[in-house]
Amino acid sequence: MESDLGGNVVINVPVDVEKIINRLEEKGFEAYAVGGCVRDSLLGSKPSDWDLCTSARPEQVIECFEGYHIIETGLKHGTITVRLNGQSYEITTYRVDGEYLDNRRPENVTFVSSLKEDLARRDFTINAMAYNSNKGLADYFQGCKDLENRVIQCVGSAEERFKEDALRIIRALRFASVLEFNLEQETAESIHKNRELLNKIAKERINTELGKLLCGKGVSQILKAYSDVLGTILPEILPMIDCQQNNPHHQYDVWNHTVAALKNSENDLTIRLAVLLHDVGKPECYTCDSDGIGHFYSHGEFGAKEADRILRNLKFSNQVISDVCQLIKYHDADINDNDRFIKKWLNKIGEVQFKRLLQVKYADVMGQSDYLREHKLKKLKAIESNMKRVLSEKQCFSLKQLAVNGEDLMEAGIHDGKKIGEVLEGLLEQVMDNQLKNTKDILIYTAKNM
């Protein structure tokens, strides 16, 4: 077996995967764990799922697993899913792909008997390895070497791989971001050259890869080096590049500030999307005063509207869109660190969003110049500390925390629905302002006199 690591490689294959491989081998077929599960195992990570490849034809696989729960949804492309102990395992016949007419999927596939031919059709060398506990590691394209060198490289011609399936362009960047790998030169050049092919890919597929890319540890270096590629998916970011800020609070243009902020942001998709787009409104909102200082009045509100359109186009969920746009709208808001203001913000956007907002503001500050940075960070720390205390003390900032509700007010003689709502809001306002104690007797007495 051709392999950089040869027979020395030992992968801990799950019992059920071994059971599937053994069953196929008992029937006279080859079978291997393949792709991402092999890659992740070699990297010391636990695979999220295990895929297999085999010399058995689909109908032979079905015959081998007679009596098992089998799903034939991938039959056209040679994939049979076997359910075992609550887990799904995809078993795909060795194949070579036919012509790609849509830059996404082959028009047809041809089944073959050679593992090497099957691995040759895959996207990147690190994903083109197979493993069998008895036969060892099959690594015909030096995937182990690329793992060791921390490199993403296409199998064979990068040009052909990307034209076959344009989604591989952003997948390459996703792997580089998540694994903190570099792109091999030919692969990188082909990504830049063929980036427009991404326009042919369904937004839902782009969405999935973009989300993983943004949550990678190496996101900042990828976005800096491949801003033209991201700009194909998100043309709205292109005006941010080289948009000078001319302001003492900033040392970078808008795009490089965004990249620096992302490097300092929490690994959470909502936060990463908010940081990515938090200044998307700046180029449109730029003004320059008589002293030559740049300003971006209302860029948060304008950017939130832009982000809403961008994220809807990329098919993000309504919840993600709503949360991200809210964070963008308020990312530049001046928040006081006293309890009263903190409670009003908690009431306005909720605990989860307020915590995220502080994270976005922290990332924003870390992407700015040193001017007043320590002061800004000290203030953010004070807000966070006071917020934690407000929450731990269970101070009231929402209607559900009030000692009275609508039924209590009705029993007290207030029956108009609109009036009840107004009274509850008024009581909450006074409680948050520390003008009233949050006790039922005091609130009922106050309500009767409002």
FIDREN-319239 format. One record per residue (C-alpha): x, y, z; residue number from 1; residue in three letters. Coordinates in steps of 0.05 Angstrom, whole numbers, always signed. Example, Ala and Ser with C-alpha at 12.3 -4.5 7.8 and 13.67 -1.06 7.14 Angstrom:
<recs>
    east   north      up  resi  resn
    +246     -90    +156     1   ALA
    +273     -21    +143     2   SER
</recs>
This chain:
<recs>
    east   north      up  resi  resn
      +0      +0      +0     1   MET
     +28     +68     -20     2   GLU
     +31    +111     +42     3   SER
     +78    +162     +73     4   ASP
     +65    +131    +140     5   LEU
     +55     +60    +115     6   GLY
     +36      +5    +163     7   GLY
     +56     +47    +224     8   ASN
     -10     +84    +222     9   VAL
     -62     +59    +271    10   VAL
    -131     +90    +274    11   ILE
    -182     +73    +327    12   ASN
    -240     +52    +284    13   VAL
    -308     +46    +320    14   PRO
    -335     -24    +331    15   VAL
    -395     -14    +284    16   ASP
    -350     +12    +228    17   VAL
    -306     -49    +236    18   GLU
    -368     -92    +234    19   LYS
    -390     -62    +167    20   ILE
    -320     -69    +137    21   ILE
    -314    -141    +161    22   ASN
    -382    -160    +133    23   ARG
    -364    -133     +64    24   LEU
    -296    -168     +66    25   GLU
    -329    -234     +86    26   GLU
    -370    -228     +22    27   LYS
    -306    -220     -19    28   GLY
    -305    -144     -27    29   PHE
    -256     -89      -7    30   GLU
    -279     -37     +44    31   ALA
    -246     +23     +77    32   TYR
    -263     +81    +122    33   ALA
    -251    +142     +78    34   VAL
    -246    +217     +75    35   GLY
    -258    +264    +133    36   GLY
    -260    +210    +187    37   CYS
    -190    +188    +167    38   VAL
    -164    +260    +163    39   ARG
    -193    +278    +231    40   ASP
    -167    +214    +263    41   SER
     -96    +228    +238    42   LEU
    -102    +298    +266    43   LEU
    -122    +270    +334    44   GLY
    -194    +295    +330    45   SER
    -256    +254    +340    46   LYS
    -293    +247    +273    47   PRO
    -365    +271    +273    48   SER
    -384    +214    +226    49   ASP
    -353    +155    +190    50   TRP
    -360    +144    +115    51   ASP
    -339     +81     +79    52   LEU
    -320     +62      +8    53   CYS
    -322      -7     -23    54   THR
    -311     -47     -86    55   SER
    -381     -76     -78    56   ALA
    -434     -49    -126    57   ARG
    -495     -15     -93    58   PRO
    -540     -76    -104    59   GLU
    -485    -120     -73    60   GLN
    -481     -74     -13    61   VAL
    -556     -79      -4    62   ILE
    -551    -155      -8    63   GLU
    -495    -156     +43    64   CYS
    -537    -118     +94    65   PHE
    -603    -154     +83    66   GLU
    -643    -148    +147    67   GLY
    -611     -82    +167    68   TYR
    -644     -14    +162    69   HIS
    -621     +11     +94    70   ILE
    -632     +79     +61    71   ILE
    -624     +81     -15    72   GLU
    -628    +157     -25    73   THR
    -558    +162     -55    74   GLY
    -566    +102    -100    75   LEU
    -557    +142    -164    76   LYS
    -486    +160    -144    77   HIS
    -471     +93    -112    78   GLY
    -485    +110     -39    79   THR
    -523     +65      +8    80   ILE
    -536     +86     +81    81   THR
    -536     +32    +133    82   VAL
    -566     +47    +202    83   ARG
    -532     +12    +260    84   LEU
    -545     +25    +334    85   ASN
    -577     +92    +319    86   GLY
    -521    +116    +274    87   GLN
    -520    +125    +199    88   SER
    -461    +101    +157    89   TYR
    -455    +119     +84    90   GLU
    -424     +65     +41    91   ILE
    -404     +87     -29    92   THR
    -381     +43     -86    93   THR
    -313     +60    -116    94   TYR
    -329    +107    -174    95   ARG
    -304    +158    -223    96   VAL
    -346    +218    -239    97   ASP
    -374    +236    -307    98   GLY
    -378    +305    -337    99   GLU
    -395    +364    -292   100   TYR
    -442    +411    -330   101   LEU
    -465    +454    -272   102   ASP
    -399    +463    -234   103   ASN
    -431    +424    -177   104   ARG
    -449    +352    -190   105   ARG
    -429    +300    -242   106   PRO
    -482    +282    -294   107   GLU
    -467    +209    -281   108   ASN
    -417    +164    -246   109   VAL
    -381    +101    -268   110   THR
    -368     +47    -217   111   PHE
    -297     +20    -216   112   VAL
    -259     -34    -178   113   SER
    -198      +9    -161   114   SER
    -192     +46     -95   115   LEU
    -139     +91    -125   116   LYS
    -186    +113    -181   117   GLU
    -239    +129    -129   118   ASP
    -192    +170     -86   119   LEU
    -167    +208    -147   120   ALA
    -236    +241    -157   121   ARG
    -236    +272     -88   122   ARG
    -225    +346     -73   123   ASP
    -163    +353     -29   124   PHE
    -105    +306     -13   125   THR
    -121    +307     +61   126   ILE
    -191    +281     +44   127   ASN
    -166    +229      -5   128   ALA
    -142    +177     +44   129   MET
    -174    +110     +64   130   ALA
    -161     +64    +122   131   TYR
    -171     -10    +137   132   ASN
    -148     -39    +203   133   SER
    -117    -100    +168   134   ASN
     -88     -66    +106   135   LYS
     -68      +1    +136   136   GLY
     -72     +70    +106   137   LEU
     -83     +82     +32   138   ALA
     -50    +149     +16   139   ASP
     -36    +153     -59   140   TYR
     -34    +229     -62   141   PHE
     +10    +246      -2   142   GLN
     -46    +269     +43   143   GLY
      -5    +252    +105   144   CYS
     +51    +296     +82   145   LYS
      +3    +353     +71   146   ASP
     -26    +343    +140   147   LEU
     +44    +345    +170   148   GLU
     +61    +408    +130   149   ASN
      -7    +439    +145   150   ARG
     -24    +449     +72   151   VAL
     -90    +446     +33   152   ILE
     -76    +419     -37   153   GLN
    -122    +394     -91   154   CYS
    -117    +322    -115   155   VAL
     -88    +328    -185   156   GLY
    -104    +392    -223   157   SER
    -133    +447    -180   158   ALA
    -163    +478    -242   159   GLU
    -201    +414    -258   160   GLU
    -224    +402    -187   161   ARG
    -253    +472    -180   162   PHE
    -287    +472    -248   163   LYS
    -318    +404    -231   164   GLU
    -347    +430    -166   165   ASP
    -341    +504    -151   166   ALA
    -363    +494     -79   167   LEU
    -293    +466     -68   168   ARG
    -266    +537     -74   169   ILE
    -298    +559      -9   170   ILE
    -289    +490     +21   171   ARG
    -214    +498     +12   172   ALA
    -216    +565     +49   173   LEU
    -260    +533    +102   174   ARG
    -211    +477    +116   175   PHE
    -153    +527    +117   176   ALA
    -191    +570    +167   177   SER
    -214    +513    +212   178   VAL
    -148    +474    +211   179   LEU
    -104    +537    +208   180   GLU
     -70    +509    +146   181   PHE
     -40    +546     +86   182   ASN
     -62    +537     +14   183   LEU
     -13    +505     -34   184   GLU
      +8    +554     -88   185   GLN
     -27    +523    -149   186   GLU
     -90    +512    -107   187   THR
     -88    +584     -82   188   ALA
     -77    +613    -151   189   GLU
    -134    +573    -179   190   SER
    -180    +596    -123   191   ILE
    -168    +669    -141   192   HIS
    -174    +654    -216   193   LYS
    -239    +614    -212   194   ASN
    -275    +652    -156   195   ARG
    -332    +675    -202   196   GLU
    -354    +602    -207   197   LEU
    -382    +610    -137   198   LEU
    -439    +649    -168   199   ASN
    -465    +584    -196   200   LYS
    -471    +551    -128   201   ILE
    -536    +549     -88   202   ALA
    -537    +599     -31   203   LYS
    -555    +545     +19   204   GLU
    -489    +508      +4   205   ARG
    -450    +573      +8   206   ILE
    -483    +587     +75   207   ASN
    -459    +522    +107   208   THR
    -387    +530     +85   209   GLU
    -384    +605    +101   210   LEU
    -409    +592    +171   211   GLY
    -355    +541    +184   212   LYS
    -302    +585    +153   213   LEU
    -321    +644    +197   214   LEU
    -317    +601    +260   215   CYS
    -247    +576    +244   216   GLY
    -187    +597    +286   217   LYS
    -152    +620    +223   218   GLY
    -209    +662    +196   219   VAL
    -171    +729    +198   220   SER
    -113    +707    +156   221   GLN
    -159    +674    +105   222   ILE
    -204    +735     +98   223   LEU
    -144    +780     +91   224   LYS
    -112    +738     +36   225   ALA
    -176    +719      -1   226   TYR
    -219    +782      +5   227   SER
    -232    +779     -70   228   ASP
    -262    +709     -62   229   VAL
    -305    +730      -3   230   LEU
    -325    +791     -44   231   GLY
    -354    +744     -97   232   THR
    -402    +716     -45   233   ILE
    -410    +782      -8   234   LEU
    -399    +839     -58   235   PRO
    -421    +888      -4   236   GLU
    -353    +880     +31   237   ILE
    -313    +904     -29   238   LEU
    -324    +979     -15   239   PRO
    -295    +965     +55   240   MET
    -228    +947     +25   241   ILE
    -182   +1008     +23   242   ASP
    -237   +1051     +54   243   CYS
    -193   +1097     +97   244   GLN
    -223   +1119    +163   245   GLN
    -180   +1181    +177   246   ASN
    -197   +1179    +250   247   ASN
    -151   +1175    +312   248   PRO
    -192   +1115    +337   249   HIS
    -170   +1075    +276   250   HIS
    -104   +1051    +247   251   GLN
    -132   +1008    +190   252   TYR
    -179   +1016    +132   253   ASP
    -249    +989    +145   254   VAL
    -234    +919    +118   255   TRP
    -169    +908    +155   256   ASN
    -203    +934    +218   257   HIS
    -257    +882    +208   258   THR
    -206    +827    +198   259   VAL
    -169    +848    +262   260   ALA
    -235    +850    +300   261   ALA
    -253    +780    +276   262   LEU
    -187    +754    +303   263   LYS
    -208    +778    +372   264   ASN
    -281    +755    +370   265   SER
    -316    +698    +406   266   GLU
    -322    +634    +366   267   ASN
    -398    +638    +357   268   ASP
    -431    +643    +289   269   LEU
    -478    +700    +308   270   THR
    -421    +741    +337   271   ILE
    -374    +725    +279   272   ARG
    -427    +747    +228   273   LEU
    -441    +810    +267   274   ALA
    -367    +827    +271   275   VAL
    -357    +811    +197   276   LEU
    -413    +860    +177   277   LEU
    -412    +909    +235   278   HIS
    -380    +964    +192   279   ASP
    -411    +945    +125   280   VAL
    -448   +1012    +128   281   GLY
    -386   +1054    +137   282   LYS
    -366   +1068     +64   283   PRO
    -436   +1095     +50   284   GLU
    -438   +1137    +114   285   CYS
    -369   +1168    +110   286   TYR
    -363   +1243    +120   287   THR
    -302   +1286    +133   288   CYS
    -302   +1348    +178   289   ASP
    -264   +1413    +169   290   SER
    -205   +1384    +208   291   ASP
    -199   +1325    +161   292   GLY
    -227   +1276    +212   293   ILE
    -271   +1220    +184   294   GLY
    -339   +1204    +214   295   HIS
    -390   +1150    +202   296   PHE
    -455   +1176    +231   297   TYR
    -512   +1125    +235   298   SER
    -469   +1070    +203   299   HIS
    -494   +1020    +254   300   GLY
    -567   +1030    +234   301   GLU
    -551   +1033    +160   302   PHE
    -506    +971    +166   303   GLY
    -561    +932    +201   304   ALA
    -607    +943    +142   305   LYS
    -552    +922     +93   306   GLU
    -537    +861    +135   307   ALA
    -610    +840    +135   308   ASP
    -611    +840     +59   309   ARG
    -543    +804     +55   310   ILE
    -561    +749    +105   311   LEU
    -629    +737     +74   312   ARG
    -596    +729      +6   313   ASN
    -550    +677     +37   314   LEU
    -609    +639     +67   315   LYS
    -592    +647    +140   316   PHE
    -648    +633    +190   317   SER
    -694    +689    +212   318   ASN
    -668    +683    +283   319   GLN
    -595    +690    +262   320   VAL
    -613    +749    +217   321   ILE
    -652    +784    +272   322   SER
    -597    +774    +325   323   ASP
    -540    +794    +279   324   VAL
    -575    +857    +254   325   CYS
    -591    +878    +325   326   GLN
    -518    +871    +345   327   LEU
    -496    +912    +285   328   ILE
    -547    +966    +299   329   LYS
    -523    +975    +371   330   TYR
    -449    +957    +365   331   HIS
    -428   +1031    +369   332   ASP
    -479   +1050    +423   333   ALA
    -451   +1085    +485   334   ASP
    -469   +1040    +545   335   ILE
    -464   +1068    +615   336   ASN
    -436   +1020    +667   337   ASP
    -486   +1035    +723   338   ASN
    -540    +984    +742   339   ASP
    -598   +1026    +717   340   ARG
    -571   +1030    +646   341   PHE
    -550    +957    +646   342   ILE
    -620    +935    +667   343   LYS
    -650    +977    +612   344   LYS
    -605    +944    +560   345   TRP
    -621    +875    +588   346   LEU
    -695    +893    +581   347   ASN
    -685    +920    +511   348   LYS
    -647    +862    +479   349   ILE
    -645    +806    +530   350   GLY
    -589    +773    +569   351   GLU
    -561    +730    +512   352   VAL
    -558    +788    +463   353   GLN
    -530    +836    +513   354   PHE
    -472    +788    +528   355   LYS
    -461    +781    +454   356   ARG
    -462    +856    +445   357   LEU
    -406    +864    +496   358   LEU
    -366    +812    +458   359   GLN
    -377    +849    +392   360   VAL
    -356    +915    +424   361   LYS
    -294    +882    +453   362   TYR
    -274    +855    +384   363   ALA
    -288    +923    +354   364   ASP
    -242    +958    +404   365   VAL
    -187    +906    +393   366   MET
    -188    +921    +319   367   GLY
    -180    +996    +330   368   GLN
    -118   +1038    +345   369   SER
     -85   +1044    +413   370   ASP
    -120   +1112    +422   371   TYR
    -161   +1107    +487   372   LEU
    -161   +1031    +481   373   ARG
    -146   +1019    +555   374   GLU
    -202   +1066    +575   375   HIS
    -251   +1031    +528   376   LYS
    -231    +962    +553   377   LEU
    -235    +984    +626   378   LYS
    -306   +1010    +614   379   LYS
    -327    +945    +579   380   LEU
    -299    +905    +637   381   LYS
    -338    +947    +687   382   ALA
    -403    +937    +647   383   ILE
    -391    +862    +644   384   GLU
    -376    +858    +718   385   SER
    -437    +899    +738   386   ASN
    -481    +858    +690   387   MET
    -459    +794    +723   388   LYS
    -476    +823    +791   389   ARG
    -544    +847    +767   390   VAL
    -559    +778    +741   391   LEU
    -533    +741    +802   392   SER
    -574    +787    +848   393   GLU
    -635    +773    +804   394   LYS
    -649    +847    +798   395   GLN
    -713    +860    +759   396   CYS
    -706    +881    +686   397   PHE
    -764    +844    +652   398   SER
    -840    +839    +660   399   LEU
    -835    +766    +678   400   LYS
    -792    +785    +739   401   GLN
    -843    +835    +765   402   LEU
    -877    +814    +829   403   ALA
    -945    +827    +795   404   VAL
    -976    +806    +729   405   ASN
   -1038    +822    +689   406   GLY
   -1083    +776    +731   407   GLU
   -1061    +812    +795   408   ASP
   -1079    +879    +764   409   LEU
   -1148    +853    +742   410   MET
   -1161    +829    +813   411   GLU
   -1141    +899    +836   412   ALA
   -1196    +929    +792   413   GLY
   -1158    +946    +728   414   ILE
   -1195    +911    +671   415   HIS
   -1176    +949    +608   416   ASP
   -1125    +906    +569   417   GLY
   -1087    +965    +540   418   LYS
   -1086    +999    +608   419   LYS
   -1058    +936    +641   420   ILE
   -1001    +934    +591   421   GLY
    -985   +1008    +602   422   GLU
    -987   +1000    +678   423   VAL
    -941    +940    +678   424   LEU
    -891    +976    +634   425   GLU
    -894   +1037    +680   426   GLY
    -883    +994    +742   427   LEU
    -824    +959    +709   428   LEU
    -793   +1026    +691   429   GLU
    -798   +1051    +763   430   GLN
    -770    +986    +791   431   VAL
    -711    +988    +743   432   MET
    -699   +1061    +763   433   ASP
    -700   +1039    +837   434   ASN
    -761   +1084    +850   435   GLN
    -802   +1025    +872   436   LEU
    -787    +960    +909   437   LYS
    -807    +898    +870   438   ASN
    -858    +873    +920   439   THR
    -931    +856    +905   440   LYS
    -963    +902    +957   441   ASP
    -923    +963    +936   442   ILE
    -935    +950    +861   443   LEU
   -1010    +938    +870   444   ILE
   -1016   +1002    +911   445   TYR
    -977   +1041    +859   446   THR
   -1017   +1011    +802   447   ALA
   -1083   +1033    +832   448   LYS
   -1058   +1105    +835   449   ASN
   -1029   +1108    +764   450   MET
</recs>
